[in-house]
Each structure stands twice: as C-alpha cells, then as structure tokens.
C-alpha cells in the first residue's frame, strides 16, 4: 500500500483529470435562428465585397499587361476591351469621394512592416540632420490631432482625422522641449524596431524619465510619430499592458503558441497587446458577445454560455483599449460574425459602444483598423427596464452629469443616424433613470445567461 501522502497525491491527480462535459442548449436552434440569419447576411455582404475587390484586381492586372500581343490588331482589340473595363472599374471601385469629405482630404494610416517604419523614421532623421547642418535648427510638420481637425463621416461611419497640419520647431522656446521629446522617442522606437521586440508605454517612459517627466508626455508623442510615419500605432511596437479578455469558441496561434479559448479556465485569455503576432484564427461561433463589465463577462465564462449557444465573449473591462478594439475589428473582418453589445443602460454604456463602432477622437487617424461598424445593441436598454419589470430599487437616479452627457449624445452624428438608438437614449434622458447589467441579478444570479440573453437572441431583440 502506498504511503498516505502518495495516495492523496494520486487522488488529487485523478480528480484533476476529470473533465466537465458542456453541451449546447436543447433550444439552441430555436434561439439562434434569427442570429444565424444575421450572420448569413453579413457573410453574403462580405462575399460580394471580396468578389468586387477580386474583379477590380483582375482589371488592374489586365490594364497593366500590354506585352503579350503578337500583332497591332490584337492590341487594338484588347485596348477597346481595357477601356470598357476601366469604365466599369471606375463605377465599381470603392473610394472616398470629395463629396463625402465635403471637399476635404483626410489623414489615414496603414499597416506597415518594421522595415518600412524604420526607413520612414530614418528619412525624418535625415531631414532633421540636413536642417541642423544648414544652421536652421530643425522643425517637423505633424498632422494636427486637435478636436477641430476630427470629423465624423456618416458614409464611412467613423471618426477620421482631417488634413490640417502643424509645425513643431526646436527654435521656438515654447516648442523646444516637445521637439526634444519627439526626436528622443523616435530614437528609442528605431532601436526597438531594429531589435524586433515589443515594449510597453511604461518601459518607454522609464528610458528617459528626466526628459519625459510624466508618462503622458511620451504617450502623446507616440500618436504624433505614427501620423508622421503613416503607420498604425501598433506598428511602432509600443503597447499598453493587457486589459481585454476573450473566452469561448475561438482558437489562434499567438507568436507560435496554440491558444484554445475554450480551455483557458473561467478567466479566459488576456487579449495580447501585439495583435500582429496573432495568426490562423479559427472559430465555429455563431456570434460575438461584446460585454462592457468584467463582472458580466465572468458570469458568461463561469456558466459556459459560449458552449450552450456557440459564441465568443469579449470584454475590455469598461472603456475599450486599443488592443481590444483592434482584436474585435480583426475578428469581424476575418470571421464575418455579428457582434451583439451588452452594456449598462446609461450614457457611458452607449459611449463605449460608439467607440467600438465609430472610433475615438484620440485615435481618429487609425479608425479604419480600430472600428467595428454595425454592432447590434442587445442590452441593457432603457426600454428593457419596463419590459423586464426591473425592480424600482435597481433603477438608479441619473446624476446631473449623466443627464448632461445623455443630452450631448443626442446631438452626436453617430447617434442621430440611428433612430432606434435615439428613442432609447430619449427614454433614458426623460425618465432620468439608469441601470447596470448586474441589476438583472435581482431575478437570480444566472438570470442573464439562462433567461435574458437567450430570450433577447431568440426574439432578435437588438438595434
């Protein structure tokens, strides 16, 4: 007989290998019927766009290929075809017209490789060096990120950065320190990119504390450099600490490691700040559930809601960070799944949804890669308070600041474009009542996963 301690160890090992079996809900087909219709619409729309892009690429190839003709007759015949195709191409090719932008141009960055970013930084450094050698000091032209240069474009359904630019001169007493910080950060970024590593914003700050003094100084300059270079901020290889979480029916490769988000425990997987290292994303989910609060996310994870109704659950624990926004945008672009947003019934819940959908003003230059349009607001909505007979003690009085924020939102372009959102927000402002997602726990701790969400999804009760 093995010693007592060994028997206990073996018993622990045996119990550890026992796995709980989670099955889909009995009513899964009935509940997900309308969600599947929505998913199919999204996939058909994506397929049409892919077909159109392929057709445009084929036309580009045809237009560029003029060396494969044996005679002038063949060339002339092909030339007629090319001209006809060009006309069709002009009609079908998606582009941002001046009418949409009201005669203005915009600044939008794009994905760049480390080598391209390094070369761009070196080009800026050479311009600065030439100015210094000519004894002119040095100055940098930087796209303005002021609020007056940020505009919401309804046709794009996101906030973009206008074309206004400013000059940062080392010879200007007021700008000398900011100029020094900018060049120092560029120097540090150049080193990081050459080493092909990632660092946090806090790491960057501590490399020259005496110059930066406060982290907000070095953080702000990162966005300036991204717009100067023309790359996304993630391409600079400076990231924020982990904040977002994901759990559910999704797997991917993260820097060579296989990650299965159904086997990450009840806490799920931290969304990595370096999204560029994620590859081979796979999922059999029917939808993405975007949750504002970590507490609600934990309820979904512990109840294995994603197994009962196959889905992916994501939270940024409140105001979304860049990594979570980029991760969600990438999921929807690659998997073509509907996103259902679950937020508090207050003005800030709606603002959080709008940041995911239309972008934030601080990152307006990178809104194309950070936004997920057409998120469906499933709850908790102001109209739900009466529809689900939420107890009065769970309905909180809105503060003066809440009411002010709500009235300001009623004037925002990204709100006014959606009449259903306007109705809900108006109910909130008129009743002066708000409620948190956790208020649904007054009906039972698992009410949200066992009753509220299944009913909402089954009825297609989203806007």
Secondary structure, 3 states (H helix, E strand, C coil): CCCHHHHHHHHHHHHHHCCCCCCCCCCHHHHHHHHHHHHHHHHHHHHHHHHHHHHHHHHHHHHHCCCCCCCHHHHHHHHHHHHHHHHHHHHHCCCCCCCCCCCCCEECCECCCHHHHHHHHHHHHHHHHHHHHCCCCCEEEEECCCHHHEEEECCCCEEEEECCEEEEECCCCCCHHHHHHHHHHHHHHHHHHHHCCCEEHHHHHHCCHHHHCCHHHHHHHHHHHHHHHCECHHHHCEECCCCCEEEECCEEEECCEEEECCCCCCCCEECCCCHHHEEEEECCCCEEEEECCHHHHHHHHHCCHHHHCCEEEEECCCCCCHHHHHHHHHHHHHHCCEEEEECCECHHHHHHHHHHHHCCCCCHHHHHHHCCCCCEEEECCCCHHHHCCCCHHHCEECCHHHHHHHHHHCCCHHHHCCHHHHHHHHHHHHHCEEECHHHHHHHCCCHHHHHHHHHHHHHCCCC
